Amino acid sequence: MENGLALVTGANGFIGSHLVRELERSGYKVRGFVLEGTSTKSLIGTNCETFYGDITRRETLESAMKDVSLVFHLAGLVSDYGLTEDFLMINVHGTANVLAAAIEHRVKRFVFVSSIAVHPYGFTCGNENMPFSNENNGYIQSKIEAEIMVRGVNGHAIQTTVVRPGLVVFGPGECLPFLELVRALEKGRFAYIRKGEMVMSTSYVKNLVYGLRLAAESENGVGEVFLIADKNLRWRDFIEMICSRLDIKPPRVSVPFKLAYGIAFLEESLWRMLQIKNPPTLTRYRISAAGKSTEVSIEKARRFIGYEPEIGLDEALYHTFTWYEAQKSK
């Protein structure tokens, strides 16, 4: 695919802003579609042409989509807790709007960023053919429905590709889930589940956006799903690496999975009864992520699109915490 005009929805988000820079380095002209009223501070220093709108309102997408040859759809509601109807409205209906606008404007390739959460947690050496999760979770179900829709239209006036990042996405920038983990460690408010022995997968953001570009450019990516990750390791090992960077002692406390899951269930029930919108301290999604293995294989991405992580974990953490310490000193 010749480098042309690419549209990134959610361009001002953590992954989106890194993707904009990756595309510009590779010779693309880039447009960013961002939610009305949100900051574009993360795009300072780029040449990204910004369009404001809302993916749940189809008409706001029209001007941004004109003359675009490649769409990366990242915009969505990402949370481990919330109302199912909100997830469906934004992640399913919103994706349908972006997809329909792309087809109408004759976009060649549509890349949808999904989630590893579409799989039932508790797998080792997982691949793209694993079954979908049946968890009663609005976020998970919305990503599954959106994936099915995107994959279903491949070859019908547009080419589509789906990418599922590893469990822990991190890097320099406002990656809130990772920053919450770091701050919990700094405050001594972190406990292992199952002694931290479960294996998980990381996706350093610069490796991830490199993989997204390869998936979009390769003809072998048409109609395919790819897991894009860079490292499988135990939670304990990852946490100890972070603590080393922070120069703090690693946690010693471990909580049994069933106990933590039960507490999360009770918290969620209380939050729903009190109609509290913000997520509780513990959620079943969060406990499952830490208490079940999510080890993935990137063999398909290697074979189909030539993906290989360019930056190792030590270097990735170095860059991440160099940024983090700089922010703390401001």
C-alpha positions as CSV (number, residue, x, y, z in Angstrom):
1,M,0.0,0.0,0.0
2,E,1.4,3.4,-1.0
3,N,1.8,5.9,1.8
4,G,-1.2,8.3,1.6
5,L,-3.6,9.9,4.0
6,A,-4.4,8.0,7.2
7,L,-7.1,8.8,9.7
8,V,-6.6,7.8,13.4
9,T,-9.7,7.9,15.5
10,G,-8.9,8.5,19.2
11,A,-5.7,10.2,18.0
12,N,-5.2,12.1,21.2
13,G,-5.2,9.0,23.3
14,F,-2.2,7.2,24.6
15,I,-1.8,4.6,21.8
16,G,-3.3,7.0,19.2
17,S,-0.8,9.8,19.8
18,H,2.1,7.3,19.4
19,L,0.5,5.9,16.3
20,V,0.3,9.4,14.7
21,R,4.0,9.8,15.2
22,E,4.8,6.3,13.9
23,L,2.8,7.0,10.7
24,E,4.3,10.4,10.2
25,R,7.8,8.9,10.5
26,S,6.8,6.4,7.8
27,G,5.8,9.1,5.4
28,Y,2.0,9.3,5.9
29,K,-0.1,12.4,6.1
30,V,-2.2,11.9,9.2
31,R,-5.6,13.2,10.3
32,G,-6.7,12.7,13.9
33,F,-10.4,12.4,14.9
34,V,-10.8,13.3,18.5
35,L,-13.8,13.7,20.8
36,E,-15.2,17.2,21.1
37,G,-14.0,18.9,24.2
38,T,-10.9,16.7,24.8
39,S,-7.3,17.9,24.9
40,T,-5.0,17.5,22.0
41,K,-1.9,18.2,24.1
42,S,-0.5,14.8,23.3
43,L,-0.3,15.7,19.6
44,I,1.9,18.7,20.1
45,G,4.9,18.4,17.9
46,T,3.1,16.5,15.2
47,N,1.7,17.6,11.9
48,C,-1.6,15.9,12.6
49,E,-4.6,17.6,11.1
50,T,-7.3,17.5,13.9
51,F,-11.0,17.0,13.4
52,Y,-13.4,17.1,16.3
53,G,-16.5,15.0,16.6
54,D,-18.1,12.0,18.2
55,I,-18.1,8.5,16.7
56,T,-21.7,8.0,18.0
57,R,-22.8,10.8,15.6
58,R,-22.1,9.6,12.1
59,E,-22.4,13.1,10.5
60,T,-19.4,14.4,12.4
61,L,-17.2,11.8,10.6
62,E,-17.8,12.9,7.1
63,S,-15.3,15.8,6.6
64,A,-12.5,13.8,8.4
65,M,-13.0,10.8,6.2
66,K,-12.7,12.6,2.8
67,D,-9.8,11.3,0.6
68,V,-8.6,9.0,3.3
69,S,-7.0,5.7,2.2
70,L,-6.3,4.1,5.6
71,V,-8.3,4.2,8.8
72,F,-7.0,3.1,12.3
73,H,-10.0,2.9,14.6
74,L,-8.9,3.3,18.2
75,A,-11.6,5.6,19.7
76,G,-13.8,3.8,22.2
77,L,-14.8,3.5,25.9
78,V,-12.1,1.5,27.7
79,S,-12.8,0.6,31.3
80,D,-13.1,-2.5,33.5
81,Y,-16.4,-1.2,34.9
82,G,-19.4,0.6,33.5
83,L,-22.9,0.4,32.1
84,T,-23.3,-2.1,29.3
85,E,-25.4,0.3,27.3
86,D,-22.6,2.9,27.3
87,F,-20.1,0.3,26.0
88,L,-22.4,-0.8,23.3
89,M,-23.3,2.7,22.2
90,I,-19.6,3.8,21.9
91,N,-17.8,0.6,21.0
92,V,-20.3,-1.1,18.8
93,H,-22.6,1.7,17.4
94,G,-19.7,4.1,17.2
95,T,-17.5,1.5,15.3
96,A,-20.4,0.9,13.0
97,N,-20.5,4.6,12.2
98,V,-16.8,4.8,11.5
99,L,-16.9,1.7,9.4
100,A,-19.9,2.9,7.3
101,A,-18.3,6.3,6.7
102,A,-15.1,4.5,5.6
103,I,-16.9,2.3,3.2
104,E,-18.9,5.3,1.8
105,H,-15.7,7.2,1.2
106,R,-14.0,4.2,-0.4
107,V,-11.3,3.8,2.2
108,K,-9.0,0.9,1.2
109,R,-8.0,-0.6,4.6
110,F,-9.7,-0.4,8.0
111,V,-7.7,-1.5,11.1
112,F,-9.6,-2.0,14.3
113,V,-7.8,-2.1,17.6
114,S,-9.6,-4.7,19.7
115,S,-8.5,-6.2,23.1
116,I,-7.0,-9.3,24.4
117,A,-10.0,-9.3,26.8
118,V,-12.2,-10.9,24.0
119,H,-10.5,-14.2,25.0
120,P,-11.4,-16.0,28.3
121,Y,-8.5,-15.4,30.6
122,G,-6.5,-18.4,31.7
123,F,-4.5,-19.4,28.7
124,T,-0.8,-20.2,27.9
125,C,0.7,-19.6,24.5
126,G,-2.6,-18.3,23.4
127,N,-3.3,-17.5,19.7
128,E,-5.8,-15.7,17.5
129,N,-8.0,-18.8,17.2
130,M,-9.0,-19.0,20.9
131,P,-12.7,-18.8,21.5
132,F,-14.4,-15.6,22.6
133,S,-15.1,-14.9,26.2
134,N,-18.6,-15.4,27.7
135,E,-17.9,-13.1,30.6
136,N,-20.9,-10.9,31.6
137,N,-18.9,-7.7,31.1
138,G,-20.0,-4.8,29.0
139,Y,-16.6,-3.8,27.8
140,I,-15.6,-7.4,26.8
141,Q,-18.9,-8.0,25.0
142,S,-18.8,-4.7,23.1
143,K,-15.3,-5.4,21.8
144,I,-16.4,-8.9,20.7
145,E,-19.5,-7.5,18.9
146,A,-17.4,-4.8,17.2
147,E,-14.8,-7.3,16.1
148,I,-17.4,-9.6,14.6
149,M,-18.9,-6.7,12.7
150,V,-15.5,-5.5,11.4
151,R,-14.4,-8.9,10.3
152,G,-17.8,-9.5,8.7
153,V,-17.5,-6.7,6.1
154,N,-14.0,-7.6,5.0
155,G,-14.0,-7.9,1.2
156,H,-17.3,-6.1,0.9
157,A,-16.0,-2.7,-0.5
158,I,-13.3,-2.5,2.1
159,Q,-10.4,-4.5,3.5
160,T,-10.3,-5.0,7.3
161,T,-7.7,-6.1,9.9
162,V,-8.1,-6.6,13.6
163,V,-5.3,-6.2,16.1
164,R,-5.4,-7.3,19.8
165,P,-2.6,-5.8,21.9
166,G,-1.1,-7.7,24.9
167,L,-2.5,-7.4,28.3
168,V,-0.4,-4.6,29.7
169,V,0.2,-1.7,27.3
170,F,2.7,0.9,28.6
171,G,5.2,3.5,27.6
172,P,5.9,7.2,27.8
173,G,2.7,9.2,28.2
174,E,-0.6,9.2,30.0
175,C,-1.4,5.5,30.0
176,L,-3.8,5.6,32.9
177,P,-4.1,1.8,33.7
178,F,-0.3,1.5,33.9
179,L,0.1,4.8,35.8
180,E,-2.5,3.6,38.3
181,L,-0.4,0.4,38.8
182,V,2.8,2.4,39.3
183,R,1.2,4.8,41.8
184,A,-0.3,1.9,43.8
185,L,3.2,0.4,44.1
186,E,4.6,3.7,45.2
187,K,2.0,4.0,47.9
188,G,2.4,0.4,49.0
189,R,-1.2,-0.5,48.0
190,F,-0.5,-3.4,45.7
191,A,-0.9,-7.1,46.5
192,Y,-0.2,-10.1,44.3
193,I,-2.9,-12.5,43.2
194,R,-1.7,-16.1,43.4
195,K,1.7,-14.9,44.5
196,G,2.3,-13.2,41.1
197,E,3.0,-16.5,39.4
198,M,0.6,-16.1,36.5
199,V,2.1,-15.3,33.2
200,M,1.0,-12.2,31.3
201,S,1.9,-10.3,28.1
202,T,3.2,-6.8,27.6
203,S,2.9,-4.4,24.7
204,Y,5.3,-1.5,24.8
205,V,3.5,1.2,22.9
206,K,6.2,1.8,20.3
207,N,6.3,-1.8,19.4
208,L,2.5,-1.9,19.3
209,V,2.2,1.0,16.9
210,Y,4.9,-0.5,14.7
211,G,2.9,-3.7,14.6
212,L,-0.3,-1.7,13.8
213,R,1.4,-0.1,10.8
214,L,2.8,-3.4,9.5
215,A,-0.7,-5.0,9.8
216,A,-2.2,-2.1,7.8
217,E,0.5,-2.1,5.1
218,S,0.8,-5.9,4.4
219,E,-1.5,-7.6,2.0
220,N,-1.1,-10.6,4.2
221,G,-3.0,-8.7,6.8
222,V,-6.2,-8.5,4.9
223,G,-9.1,-10.2,6.7
224,E,-6.8,-11.3,9.5
225,V,-6.6,-11.0,13.3
226,F,-3.2,-10.4,15.0
227,L,-2.0,-10.5,18.6
228,I,0.6,-7.9,18.9
229,A,2.7,-8.2,22.1
230,D,6.3,-8.2,22.9
231,K,7.0,-10.1,26.1
232,N,5.5,-12.9,28.2
233,L,6.6,-13.0,31.9
234,R,5.2,-13.6,35.4
235,W,3.4,-10.7,37.1
236,R,6.0,-11.0,39.9
237,D,8.9,-10.5,37.5
238,F,7.2,-7.5,35.9
239,I,6.4,-5.9,39.2
240,E,9.9,-6.4,40.5
241,M,11.3,-4.7,37.4
242,I,9.0,-1.7,37.9
243,C,10.0,-1.5,41.6
244,S,13.6,-1.6,40.7
245,R,13.1,1.4,38.4
246,L,11.2,3.2,41.2
247,D,13.9,2.2,43.7
248,I,11.3,0.8,46.1
249,K,10.8,-2.6,47.7
250,P,8.5,-5.0,45.9
251,P,5.3,-6.1,47.5
252,R,5.2,-9.1,49.8
253,V,1.5,-9.6,50.3
254,S,-0.4,-12.1,48.2
255,V,-4.1,-12.7,48.2
256,P,-5.9,-15.9,47.1
257,F,-7.7,-15.6,43.8
258,K,-11.1,-16.7,45.1
259,L,-11.0,-14.2,48.0
260,A,-10.0,-11.3,45.8
261,Y,-12.6,-12.2,43.2
262,G,-15.3,-12.4,45.9
263,I,-14.4,-9.0,47.3
264,A,-14.5,-7.6,43.8
265,F,-17.9,-9.1,43.2
266,L,-19.2,-7.5,46.5
267,E,-17.7,-4.1,45.6
268,E,-19.3,-4.2,42.1
269,S,-22.7,-5.1,43.6
270,L,-22.5,-2.3,46.1
271,W,-21.4,0.2,43.5
272,R,-24.4,-0.8,41.3
273,M,-26.8,-0.6,44.2
274,L,-25.5,2.9,45.0
275,Q,-25.4,3.9,41.3
276,I,-21.7,5.0,41.7
277,K,-20.3,5.7,38.2
278,N,-16.6,5.6,39.0
279,P,-15.1,2.0,39.1
280,P,-14.6,0.4,42.5
281,T,-11.2,-0.3,43.9
282,L,-11.4,-3.9,42.8
283,T,-13.3,-5.4,39.8
284,R,-13.7,-9.0,38.7
285,Y,-12.1,-8.0,35.4
286,R,-9.0,-6.6,37.2
287,I,-8.7,-9.7,39.4
288,S,-9.0,-12.1,36.5
289,A,-6.3,-10.2,34.6
290,A,-3.9,-10.5,37.4
291,G,-5.0,-13.9,38.7
292,K,-5.1,-15.9,35.4
293,S,-2.5,-16.4,32.8
294,T,-2.6,-14.4,29.6
295,E,0.5,-15.6,27.8
296,V,0.3,-15.1,24.0
297,S,2.1,-16.2,20.9
298,I,3.0,-13.6,18.2
299,E,4.0,-16.3,15.7
300,K,1.1,-15.4,13.3
301,A,2.2,-11.8,13.3
302,R,5.8,-12.9,12.6
303,R,4.8,-15.1,9.7
304,F,2.1,-12.9,8.1
305,I,3.4,-9.4,8.5
306,G,7.0,-9.7,9.6
307,Y,6.4,-8.3,13.1
308,E,9.1,-8.6,15.6
309,P,9.3,-6.3,18.7
310,E,12.0,-3.7,18.0
311,I,12.5,-2.6,21.6
312,G,13.2,-4.9,24.5
313,L,11.6,-4.8,27.9
314,D,14.5,-3.3,29.8
315,E,14.9,-0.5,27.3
316,A,11.1,0.0,27.2
317,L,10.9,0.4,31.0
318,Y,13.9,2.8,30.9
319,H,12.2,5.1,28.4
320,T,8.9,4.9,30.3
321,F,10.3,5.8,33.7
322,T,12.6,8.5,32.3
323,W,9.4,10.1,31.1
324,Y,7.6,9.4,34.4
325,E,10.3,10.9,36.6
326,A,10.4,14.0,34.3
327,Q,6.7,14.5,34.8
328,K,7.0,14.1,38.6
329,S,9.7,16.8,38.7
330,K,7.5,19.4,36.8
